[in-house]
C-alpha cells in the first residue's frame, strides 16, 4: 500500500471515529436531559415545587416543568393537544372526562391524595360567623368561590351549599375566581369577606383564618387522581415520577402541606 493510500485510509478512520463520538454525545444528551411536562391543579403549587427539588436527587437528568391552574382549564388544554406528560386533577370529574376520550394511559391512573374543604376569612377579620350555614347573614357581602364550571373547589362548594339548602343566598354574594389560588389571594387581601378553599391552601399562608371545615357528608370526597397522557413522548420517565409520588419520601412532603395520602 502506497503512502498516499495509507494516509487516505487513516483520514477515513479519524472521520468515522469523530462522527461516532458526535452521535454518541447527541444520544446521551437526548436521553439524560428530559423535560417532563406536568399539568397540575393550582392547589398543588407549593407541594409539587418542593417535591421537584427533592426529585432532583432521584433523577437529576429529568427536569420537571409544571403548569398550574384550574383542573377544568388544564383538561381543556389537554383535549386541545397541549404537550403534557402527566395530569394531576383536584377532582375525579376532569380525569374521567379525559379517560372517556381515550386521552390517558388507563393503567397509569391512580388516586394520590385527599384534601378538605374549609371556610376562611382574612386574618384580621371580625366577622361573627363560625360555620358554612352562617354565610346567609346580612353582614357578609362578598364570598369568594371557585368558578363551578371548571374549578373543582367551586364544584365542591356548590355541592355543599346545595346540601345545606343555601345555594341561592350564597350565589347572590359570590365572586368567582378562575382557580383556588385566586380565591385565596382575594381573602388574603381582604377584597372579600370570606372564601371557600382547600385546607392545604389555607395552611400555605399566615394571612387567613380557618373558621370551619365543610360539614361531614355535605360533599363528595376531595381526591386527586393522576395519570400519564397517552400522547406523552416520555412514558417511562413519567411513570417513574408517578411512582415516586407514592413513596414514603413524597408522602412526608404531602402530609406536611396538609394533604392526606390515599
Secondary structure, 3 states (H helix, E strand, C coil): CCHHHHHHHHHHHHHHHHHHHHHHHHHHHHHHCEEEEEEEEHHHHHHHHHHHHHHHHHCCCEEEEEEEECHHHHHHHHHCCCCCCEEECCCHHHHHHHHHCCCECHHHCEEEEEECEEEEEECCCCCCCCCHHHHHCCCCCCEEEECCCCCHHHHHHHHHHHHHCCHHHHHCCEEEECCHHHHHHHHHHCCCCEEEEEHHHHHCCCCEEEEEECCCCCCCCEEEEEEEECCCCCHHHHHHHHHHCCCHHHHHHHHHCCCEEC
